[in-house]
Amino acid sequence: MPRYDVILAGGGSAGLNLAHALLDSSLRDRSILIVDRDAKVTNDRTWCSWLSGPHPFEPLLHRSWDRVRFTGGGADTVLPLAPYRYAMLRGLDLYEHSRERFAALPHVTWLQGEIEHVGDGGAGAEVVVDGTTFTADWAFDSRWVGRDYTPRTAAAAAGLPTLAPDRHHYLQQHFVGWEIETDAPAFDPLVATLFDFRTPQRGPDGWDGMRFLYVLPFTERTALVEYTLFSAHLLPPAAYEEALREYLHGVLGVTDYRITATERGVIPMTDQPFPRRAGRSVMRTGTRGGRVKASSGFAFLRTAQDAQAIVRSLVARGHPFDVPEPPRRYRLFDSILLQVLYRRGDLAERVFADLFTRNPVDRLLRFLDEEGPLTENLQLMATVPRGAFTAAWARVALLRRI
Ligand SMILES: Cc1cc2nc3c(=O)[nH]c(=O)nc-3n(C[C@H](O)[C@H](O)[C@H](O)COP(=O)(O)OP(=O)(O)OC[C@H]3O[C@@H](n4cnc5c(N)ncnc54)[C@H](O)[C@@H]3O)c2cc1C
């Protein structure tokens, strides 16, 4: 059985972040096998993050913005982000950079294949790929497939044997984005629009989460424009494109444009806990390891930070499992916000308007990064509709039977 020090089952964001973190550490000589079913030769996604320090892949960044726009709930405001910025990394740029770096290292192997099993074996971890068993001291499992996450499929994708759909929230962040090129100047390339609520909020069956547009301009004539929902159910494919067309035509007044690329995705927004340890020698990482922030869907930077923490644990303790978790209260905040989005779709626009216009932007970003002190968290919670959030808190307490 071919043996490695480390096997990375899944070569997306989590697998690649961990491979680079290992290669940048004192463990750089350990043999690594990365396995993914996909060749990773297309730009299947872009990863954006706000950050105040250097990005883990700073030289690869495609764009960054110092100001963001929020439009909704009666507000239309441009917010300077300093000391933060909003940065975009294209998936393909990370895939190509990784391929180039790994190709020069004989102890790193990138294998394309279908992973059939990841688990403990007699001597460490065992990973079965297209019928061949590979063994390692440690395996990190980040297999994930973007699709409609009902409670059952979300738990199955995370490799969880049991679930409690009545106790947790299962929303999804789902979107279709077009990279477009316009004939006339249409965008301010210095300002990224994070939320524009000028799109109908109700579906045919009534309120269901929230809907907004997200615009990342590259030049005056090119931008990624994305129609995004935080809701329980996906839409029929044509509905996303219809909403994009209506926004471009009716709101931005852009009628002459070409679509140069399309991005679609589904990100689980759930407070279902995803245990990290999947065996004596197997750890879950990335989305499968619960790295997606339940109430925002952001995961890239959290996954990069997690990769650093895993490597620190391996170096200091000889195992990967000693990784820090944020204070427990952030899980409660996530659940409350999911509960509000789940039951009070009519309030979603107002809640986000309050968060963006009644708080300094650094307070909001520290909250979303799970870094602010409790006093600051409470200041922020005091800016959202009190009755709805108190009712949501009571409901969450009931669901969890606490
Ligand atoms: C389109 C899109 C855009 C996103 N944009 C952002 C963003 O801007 N900012 C942000 O913070 N987060 C974003 N996210 C969320 C999150 O950061 C990404 O999904 C991120 O790629 C998750 O990393 P991961 O390693 O868990 O999963 P992935 O990157 O999806 O990697 C999982 C890998 O497992 C492989 N795999 C699955 N099953 C098997 C199998 N059986 N055998 C072999 N290989 C297998 C897949 O091919 C895949 O490459 C986005 C997600 C999507 C889908």
The ligand as an ORCA input file, in Angstrom:
! r2SCAN-3c Opt
* xyz 0 1
  C     -18.985     29.325     -6.238
  C     -18.547     29.534     -4.815
  C     -18.041     30.772     -4.437
  C     -17.618     30.984     -3.110
  N     -17.130     32.218     -2.749
  C     -16.700     32.414     -1.496
  C     -16.151     33.676     -1.127
  O     -16.133     34.624     -1.912
  N     -15.649     33.805      0.125
  C     -15.678     32.790      1.042
  O     -15.185     32.961      2.153
  N     -16.227     31.604      0.729
  C     -16.734     31.390     -0.514
  N     -17.268     30.176     -0.847
  C     -17.422     29.161      0.227
  C     -16.152     28.349      0.476
  O     -15.067     29.205      0.794
  C     -15.773     27.515     -0.733
  O     -16.798     26.612     -1.041
  C     -14.488     26.723     -0.512
  O     -14.035     26.307     -1.761
  C     -14.706     25.559      0.435
  O     -13.535     24.814      0.541
  P     -13.552     23.249      0.725
  O     -12.157     22.789      0.592
  O     -14.330     22.888      1.909
  O     -14.411     22.731     -0.505
  P     -14.005     22.740     -2.038
  O     -13.133     23.887     -2.343
  O     -15.287     22.596     -2.784
  O     -13.136     21.408     -2.172
  C     -13.704     20.133     -1.999
  C     -13.064     19.246     -3.036
  O     -13.449     17.900     -2.800
  C     -13.498     17.268     -4.056
  N     -14.279     16.045     -3.897
  C     -15.529     15.907     -3.401
  N     -15.874     14.616     -3.330
  C     -14.822     13.910     -3.831
  C     -14.569     12.528     -4.043
  N     -15.457     11.601     -3.681
  N     -13.379     12.169     -4.577
  C     -12.461     13.094     -4.926
  N     -12.636     14.412     -4.744
  C     -13.801     14.822     -4.188
  C     -14.148     18.296     -4.971
  O     -13.854     18.047     -6.328
  C     -13.504     19.575     -4.460
  O     -12.381     19.993     -5.215
  C     -17.709     29.937     -2.148
  C     -18.248     28.713     -2.553
  C     -18.673     28.519     -3.850
  C     -19.270     27.186     -4.221
*
